[in-house]
Amino acid sequence: MADSDAESGWATSPSASPDRIRGPAPTRLDTLPDELIALVLLSCDLTALRTVNAVSSRMRLLARRTLQAEDEWWASSANRNELRAAMWSEGSYTVRELPRADKADRAIRAISLRGDRLAWGCGLSNRKGVMHLWELGAADREVLSLEHTWPVTSVALRDDGFVATACFRHVHVWSVGTEACDCRSGIGGNTGTVTGLAWAGEHLVSSAMDGSLCVWDGVERSQQADGGGDDGDGDGAELERLLRMGLPGGLRAPVYSLAAVDSDAVASGGSDRTVSLWSLSRGQCRQQFVGHRGAVQAVVACDELGLIASASLPRSLRLWDRRSGACTAQLTGCMLRPEGEDDSTCSLACDGLVLASTCSEGVRLWDLRHVKRALADLADESDQVGAIAASGGRLCAGSDIGAVRVWEQLRR
């Protein structure tokens, strides 16, 4: 028995000094079979998981699969967001470029992502515009392509299959089916070029260069109307304008960006260097965030932490507390667009705890809890990025030459 114990490497003498008791050499976790690793990882919290991730790429992959297989764990949005932030930081994603059937596409300035559906709009070489709608997945496919009379300046998807597009002073709402797309509603005769679209619940909100925000209704009622074709000039039923909002005192500062905050609020930014938070039920601006030194080119709501992010060129990126209106952080070291570039714009997107911003190198990611340094940089070698959208561990970017790239994390 003693010989057996000696061979095993364990000391058996009760009088042995603790510092002389030695066990067998520890087994590296990454040398175990996958099944055993999975059992070990089931008891790991995320802090332990990060330690495990440093062992090898194989361990990282197994840890992800193990955690993502746990429905109870994955059901927590906090867990999902924490894991996705870690995956962006560690480079655990793939990247691909969507095929371009039409080489006439020009700079993409509008993009929207909801679930597996991606829509973007741009101008064409013939001065018209086009909206592309894609279904993302194992085999990406284009669902439809709609030509417009003018370049498409904004696009917004809704979860139930509606997509709104804006070109010049016109807005169209499309009902997208499995095989067809009908123009269900149309708005014409706006006094300013439409610069932004956002779905706040069932209502569509539009912003314009004349400084106004309009809230529209009637999309569901107009579903009984006959479609107006698929050329971007459909004459479906008119949307009903519920109200038109503007800043007090008759100010008409052009609005450059618009984002939905919740079903009753939107945020806007414009040439007056402020971010405005609007109440749809009250029909007025309820708060303004002041601090930018230049025109606000992009805004986005960060729901998980109750923040609003805003950007102005060339390098001002700020976070605001929605309730207090205080600027909680200034993100530094990011050149949003090259200085001196004509027609410069920037774009923001948020997915859980991760904020994405366009930059001179492509796309920069930030962890909203720790903004002193960037989380990761996603290089876009095709050309300058003009518009971005993010959702569910996926980020899409449209470039100045009409190309669209998709960065996607390991999915369940």
C-alpha positions in Angstrom: 0.0 0.0 0.0 2.8 2.3 0.9 4.6 1.5 -2.4 1.4 2.2 -4.2 1.0 5.6 -2.5 4.6 6.4 -3.1 4.2 5.7 -6.8 1.1 7.9 -7.0 3.1 10.9 -5.7 1.0 11.6 -2.7 2.6 11.8 0.8 0.9 9.6 3.4 2.7 10.4 6.6 0.5 12.4 9.0 3.5 14.0 10.4 4.7 15.3 7.0 5.3 19.0 6.8 2.6 20.8 4.7 5.3 22.4 2.5 6.7 19.0 1.7 3.4 17.5 0.6 3.3 17.3 -3.1 0.7 16.1 -5.5 1.0 15.0 -9.2 1.8 17.7 -11.8 -1.4 19.6 -12.7 -3.0 18.7 -16.0 -3.4 21.5 -18.5 -7.1 22.0 -19.1 -6.6 22.4 -22.8 -5.2 18.9 -23.1 -8.4 17.2 -21.9 -11.1 15.8 -24.2 -13.7 18.3 -25.3 -16.4 16.6 -23.3 -14.5 17.0 -20.0 -13.6 20.6 -20.8 -17.3 21.3 -21.3 -18.2 19.9 -17.9 -15.5 22.0 -16.2 -16.6 25.2 -18.0 -20.2 24.7 -17.0 -19.2 25.8 -13.5 -17.2 28.8 -14.6 -18.4 32.4 -14.3 -17.3 35.0 -16.8 -14.3 36.0 -14.7 -13.0 32.5 -14.8 -13.9 32.2 -18.4 -11.7 35.1 -19.3 -8.8 33.3 -17.6 -9.5 30.2 -19.5 -9.6 32.2 -22.8 -6.0 33.0 -22.4 -4.9 29.4 -22.8 -5.5 28.8 -26.4 -7.9 29.6 -29.3 -9.3 26.1 -29.0 -10.2 26.7 -25.4 -11.8 30.0 -26.3 -14.0 28.3 -28.8 -15.0 25.5 -26.5 -15.8 28.0 -23.7 -18.0 30.0 -26.0 -19.9 27.0 -27.2 -20.4 25.7 -23.7 -21.7 29.0 -22.3 -23.9 29.7 -25.3 -25.5 26.2 -25.0 -26.8 27.2 -21.6 -30.3 28.6 -22.3 -30.7 30.0 -18.8 -27.3 31.7 -18.9 -27.9 33.1 -22.4 -31.4 34.3 -21.5 -29.8 37.1 -19.4 -29.1 40.2 -21.6 -26.4 41.2 -19.1 -24.6 37.9 -19.8 -25.0 38.2 -23.6 -23.7 41.7 -23.7 -20.7 40.8 -21.4 -19.8 37.9 -23.6 -20.2 39.9 -26.9 -18.0 42.7 -25.6 -15.3 40.1 -24.7 -15.6 38.5 -28.1 -15.1 41.8 -30.0 -12.0 42.5 -27.8 -10.5 39.1 -28.5 -11.1 39.1 -32.2 -13.6 36.2 -32.1 -15.5 37.1 -35.3 -15.6 36.6 -39.0 -15.7 39.2 -41.7 -17.1 39.1 -45.2 -18.1 41.5 -48.0 -21.5 41.2 -49.6 -21.4 40.6 -53.4 -22.0 43.8 -55.5 -24.3 43.2 -58.4 -24.5 46.9 -59.3 -21.1 48.6 -59.6 -22.8 51.9 -60.1 -23.5 52.2 -56.4 -21.9 55.3 -54.9 -21.3 56.3 -51.3 -23.5 54.6 -48.7 -24.9 57.1 -46.2 -27.8 55.2 -44.8 -27.9 51.6 -43.3 -30.2 49.7 -41.0 -30.0 46.3 -39.4 -32.9 44.4 -37.7 -32.4 40.8 -36.9 -31.2 39.1 -40.0 -32.4 41.8 -42.4 -30.0 44.5 -43.6 -31.1 47.5 -45.7 -28.9 50.3 -47.0 -29.4 53.2 -49.4 -27.1 55.1 -51.7 -26.9 57.2 -54.9 -26.2 55.9 -58.4 -24.0 57.2 -61.1 -27.1 58.5 -63.0 -28.0 60.7 -60.0 -30.8 58.5 -58.9 -30.8 56.3 -55.8 -31.3 52.7 -54.8 -32.3 50.8 -51.6 -31.0 47.3 -51.2 -32.5 44.8 -48.8 -30.6 41.6 -47.8 -31.2 38.6 -45.7 -28.1 37.7 -43.8 -27.3 34.1 -42.8 -25.3 31.0 -43.9 -26.1 32.0 -47.5 -26.5 35.8 -47.7 -29.1 36.8 -50.4 -30.5 40.0 -51.7 -34.3 40.1 -51.2 -34.9 43.1 -53.4 -33.5 46.3 -54.9 -35.6 49.4 -55.3 -34.6 52.3 -57.5 -35.5 55.8 -56.3 -35.7 59.1 -58.2 -33.1 60.7 -55.9 -30.2 59.3 -53.9 -31.4 57.6 -50.7 -30.4 59.6 -47.7 -32.0 57.5 -44.9 -33.4 54.1 -44.4 -35.1 52.5 -41.3 -36.2 48.9 -40.8 -39.0 47.8 -38.5 -39.2 44.3 -36.9 -42.5 43.4 -38.6 -41.3 43.8 -42.2 -41.7 47.5 -42.9 -38.9 49.6 -44.2 -38.9 53.4 -44.7 -36.7 55.2 -47.2 -36.1 58.9 -47.8 -34.9 60.6 -50.9 -34.8 64.4 -51.2 -38.1 65.6 -49.7 -39.9 62.4 -50.1 -40.4 59.4 -47.7 -41.8 56.0 -48.6 -42.9 53.1 -46.4 -42.6 49.7 -47.9 -44.2 46.4 -46.9 -41.7 43.7 -47.6 -43.1 40.2 -48.2 -41.3 37.0 -49.1 -41.4 37.6 -52.9 -42.6 41.2 -53.4 -42.5 44.7 -52.0 -45.4 47.2 -52.1 -45.3 50.9 -51.5 -47.9 51.2 -48.7 -47.5 54.8 -47.8 -45.9 58.0 -49.2 -45.1 61.5 -48.1 -44.3 64.3 -50.4 -43.8 68.0 -50.3 -41.6 68.3 -47.3 -40.2 71.8 -47.0 -36.7 70.5 -46.3 -34.5 67.6 -47.5 -35.2 64.6 -45.2 -32.0 63.7 -43.3 -33.1 61.0 -40.9 -35.8 58.3 -40.2 -36.5 56.4 -37.1 -39.3 54.0 -35.9 -40.5 54.9 -32.4 -42.8 52.1 -31.7 -45.4 52.1 -34.5 -44.8 55.7 -35.4 -42.4 56.9 -38.0 -40.3 60.0 -37.2 -38.5 62.0 -39.8 -36.0 64.9 -39.5 -35.2 67.5 -42.2 -32.8 70.2 -43.1 -35.5 72.9 -42.3 -35.0 72.0 -38.6 -38.3 70.2 -38.1 -39.2 66.7 -36.9 -42.4 65.1 -38.0 -44.3 62.2 -36.5 -46.3 60.1 -38.9 -49.0 57.5 -38.5 -51.3 55.3 -40.7 -48.9 52.6 -41.8 -51.1 49.7 -40.6 -54.3 51.4 -42.0 -52.6 51.8 -45.4 -52.0 48.1 -45.8 -55.3 47.8 -47.4 -54.3 50.3 -50.1 -53.1 49.1 -53.5 -49.3 49.1 -53.8 -47.7 51.7 -56.1 -45.0 49.5 -57.7 -41.4 49.0 -56.8 -39.6 52.0 -58.4 -39.5 54.2 -55.4 -42.2 56.5 -56.7 -45.2 54.5 -55.5 -48.4 56.4 -54.8 -49.7 54.3 -51.9 -51.9 55.8 -49.2 -50.7 59.0 -47.6 -49.4 58.8 -44.1 -51.1 61.0 -41.6 -48.9 63.6 -40.0 -49.7 63.6 -36.3 -47.5 66.6 -35.4 -44.6 68.7 -36.4 -42.0 69.6 -33.8 -39.4 72.3 -33.7 -37.2 74.1 -31.2 -38.7 77.0 -29.2 -38.4 80.5 -30.7 -38.8 79.4 -34.3 -35.2 78.2 -34.6 -34.6 76.3 -37.8 -31.2 74.8 -37.4 -30.7 71.9 -39.9 -31.1 68.5 -38.3 -28.4 66.0 -39.5 -29.1 62.9 -37.4 -32.0 61.1 -35.7 -32.3 58.1 -33.5 -35.1 56.3 -31.6 -34.7 56.2 -27.8 -38.0 54.4 -27.0 -41.6 54.3 -28.2 -42.2 57.8 -27.0 -38.8 59.6 -27.5 -36.3 60.3 -30.2 -32.9 62.1 -30.1 -31.6 64.5 -32.8 -28.4 66.4 -33.5 -27.7 69.2 -35.9 -25.9 72.3 -36.9 -26.8 74.1 -33.6 -24.1 71.9 -31.9 -26.7 70.4 -29.4 -28.3 67.0 -28.9 -32.1 67.3 -28.4 -34.3 64.8 -26.7 -37.9 64.9 -27.9 -41.1 63.6 -26.4 -43.6 62.4 -29.0 -46.6 62.4 -26.6 -45.9 66.0 -25.6 -44.8 67.1 -29.0 -41.9 69.1 -27.8 -38.2 69.1 -27.0 -37.9 68.1 -23.3 -34.1 68.3 -22.9 -31.0 69.5 -24.7 -27.4 68.4 -24.2 -24.8 71.1 -24.8 -21.1 70.6 -25.2 -20.1 69.9 -28.8 -18.1 72.6 -30.5 -19.2 71.6 -34.0 -22.3 70.4 -35.7 -23.6 67.0 -34.3 -23.4 64.6 -37.2 -24.6 61.4 -35.5 -26.6 60.2 -32.5 -27.5 56.8 -31.1 -29.3 55.5 -28.0 -27.4 53.2 -25.7 -30.3 51.5 -24.0 -28.4 49.1 -21.6 -26.9 52.0 -19.6 -29.4 54.8 -20.3 -27.1 56.8 -22.4 -27.1 58.8 -25.6 -23.9 58.9 -27.7 -23.3 61.8 -30.1 -20.5 62.7 -32.5 -19.3 65.8 -34.2 -16.4 66.2 -36.6 -13.5 65.8 -36.6 -12.9 64.0 -33.3 -15.6 64.8 -30.7 -17.5 61.8 -29.3 -19.6 62.2 -26.1 -21.8 60.2 -23.9 -24.8 61.7 -22.1 -27.0 60.6 -19.3 -30.5 60.6 -20.5 -32.1 61.6 -17.2 -29.7 64.2 -15.8 -28.4 65.5 -19.2 -24.8 65.4 -17.9 -21.9 64.5 -20.2 -20.6 61.3 -18.6 -17.6 60.8 -20.8 -15.6 62.2 -23.8 -14.1 59.5 -26.0 -10.7 60.7 -27.2 -8.1 59.5 -29.6 -10.6 58.8 -32.4 -10.4 60.7 -35.7 -14.0 60.2 -36.9 -13.2 61.3 -40.5 -10.1 62.7 -42.2 -9.7 66.4 -41.7 -10.3 68.6 -44.7 -12.3 65.9 -46.5 -15.3 67.2 -48.5 -18.8 66.0 -47.7 -17.6 64.6 -44.4 -20.0 62.6 -42.2 -19.7 60.1 -39.4 -21.9 57.3 -38.1 -22.6 55.7 -34.7 -24.2 52.3 -33.7 -24.7 50.6 -30.4 -25.2 46.9 -29.6 -25.6 46.2 -25.8 -22.5 47.4 -24.1 -20.5 48.1 -27.3 -20.5 51.5 -29.1 -19.3 51.6 -32.7 -18.1 54.7 -34.4 -16.7 55.3 -37.9 -13.1 56.5 -37.9 -10.4 57.2 -40.4 -9.1 53.6 -40.2 -12.6 52.0 -40.5 -14.7 51.2 -37.4 -13.7 51.7 -33.8 -15.4 49.8 -30.9 -15.8 51.1 -27.4 -16.9 49.3 -24.2 -19.4 51.8 -22.7 -18.3 50.9 -19.2 -14.6 51.5 -19.8 -14.2 54.3 -22.4 -10.6 55.4 -21.6 -9.4 53.2 -24.4 -10.9 51.6 -27.5 -12.2 48.0 -27.2 -11.1 47.1 -30.8 -10.5 48.5 -34.3 -12.1 46.8 -37.3 -10.2 47.8 -40.4 -12.1 48.3 -43.7 -9.6 48.0 -46.5 -12.2 48.7 -49.2 -12.6 52.4 -48.6 -13.7 55.0 -46.1 -16.7 53.8 -44.1 -19.8 56.1 -44.4 -22.5 54.3 -42.4 -22.7 51.5 -39.8 -25.3 49.5 -38.0 -25.0 46.9 -35.2 -27.3 44.3 -33.6 -27.0 40.9 -31.9 -23.2 40.5 -32.2 -23.2 41.6 -35.9 -21.8 44.8 -37.3 -22.4 46.1 -40.9 -20.6 48.9 -42.6 -21.2 50.7 -45.9 -18.3 52.4 -47.6 -17.8 55.4 -49.9 -17.6 53.2 -53.0 -20.8 51.3 -52.3 -19.3 48.2 -50.7 -20.8 46.5 -47.6 -18.8 44.5 -45.1 -20.2 42.3 -42.3 -18.4 41.4 -39.1 -20.1 38.6 -37.3 -19.4 36.8 -34.0 -19.9 33.1 -33.4 -23.6 32.6 -33.2 -25.7 30.2 -31.2 
